């Protein structure tokens, strides 16, 4: 059943078109993701769909009596009530029915005629069935379930909402929305302020949700887990892709490849026609043919260059010097503040080339540990040592190192006075600050723009140990992918905190989980970490063997112990095999990347402007040989891993 449609919806702000002829359809049970670069018009479209903004053209068609509820980005719940009173207000109609039922029950105990009693019984039966069908016997349990899933516990129920933080109010707004259970849920960045555990819960909840869901999110893991359809807004147009986010990327890449081939073919034809016109327009004998070609050229419906080939954020990270093999050693470290220890007993090492993710619940001290390592906070107990030649580059999620009174240009130039203004402008251009953009005050920038400046400053440091605190916050999906590509090619060591599970999965070679009393290390990415945790939970549920018992019981106990050992051995063997396969996949992925770069270098060497420039050709050839050597080393490693089977 079609619940909602937008038909040829268009919207402009001033002379700038934002949306053009957008047609979108939501059916019962749909799970739809809406994606596009920052500023593409996603939030504008959601506001039009939910009636908060009128389109310039087109219309929104909605089925009669369909309830649609919208959660705007970072919108917090404002109320003078307690958490429980606000949540239970969603079920005011059910509470009224419940009061009516209690009143009828009380009336039944009074003296009355048999006819009146029969009438009351019928009324009670009808009302009781309506109450049951509407969830009257479970709404309080539903409230507790949703509150618990979004990290509000029984001790919190009496808290005044007005006293809560902005993040807590945002989570409560989401709680109330989920409890309302409309036919269509419209969510704009619902994953903000949610930790990994809460995100996982919400994915499961929305997966089983009976209504339709339309969501804007930069959380690619969330989109992969939830949606079955993607609508992409690009260049004011909207296009539909069937599948989750990963499937969308595959389809989009194929589409871009086809569009690029068509674009290049048309450009070659246009160049040929323009060349013919230029050579023949001035000659009397051929001017007629040239003018005919010009008319043909004017009528050509020009194919636009695919957007992936246009200018986007572009940067790489490099190092000035190589560190020692041991980059960081932490010994029995306690972190936090004088009257508040967040985590203690931390001990682990990080070696050169590792990409280590820090995980743990909110408030356990992940960011605090990073600030302790960079010297911003002092250890409460224990110590840590940096290895030889280690230079740290730190990315602060709050961008507190930025000076709000400076312009974009001077935010970089004041720290790197050895560079010319043109060189600084070139760097900023790679981060999409061009022209008068570089003269904007930092205080006037959006969160995404501040994040790009911080990344530009980090890039210029050429540090060999990057410490990153939520580096994907404020970045759109495409900028995240550029950051991931840059970090994958980075030759140094990385320690990072992130709630972005897609980023964790792609970047981490090891996960360190922090707890109040220590740390645990897991070799692998985020998916492996989750898998291993589940295995350990399963092992914990196995019965332990008894020490003393009658002979029959001892035999049974021995069998259980043997079963447990066999289970553990089997799981360990599976873990080793999964780890081997992951290493093979990682090596194959690195080989693919290198071979792609080798192909690019070979194409460069074929260009006339390159082979006519001996120095440039030599430079490219050296890079080509380096990449070929790396491929040979990886092939040897791949063969070794295959032989381990």
Secondary structure by P-SEA (a helix, b strand, c coil): cccbbbcbbbbbccccccccbbbbbbccccbbbbbbcccccaaaaaaaaaccccccbbbbbbcccbbbbbbcccccccccccaaaaaaccaaaaaaaaaaaaaaaaaaaccccaaaaaaaaaaaaaaaaaaaaaccccaaaaaaaaaaaacccccccccccccccaaaaaaaaaaaaaaacccbbbbccccccccaaaaaaaaaaaaaccbbbbbccccaaaaaacccbbbbbcccbbbbbcccaaaaaaaaaaaaaaaaaaaaaaaaaaaaaaaaaaacccccccaaaaaaaaaaaaacccccccccccccccbbbbbccccccccbbbccccccccccccccccccccccccbbbbbbcccccaaaaaaaaaccccccccccccccbbbbbbbbccccccccccccccccccccccccaaaaaaaaaaacccccccccccccccaaaaaaaaaaaaaaacccbbbbccccccccaaaaaaaaaaaaaccbbbbbccccaaaaaacccbbbbbcccbbbbbcccaaaaaaaaaaaaaaaacbbbbccccaaaaaaaaaaaaaaaaaaaaaaaaaaaaaaaaaaaaaaaaaaaaaaaaaaaaaaaacaaaaacaaaaaaaaaaaaaaaaaaaaaaaaaaaaaacc
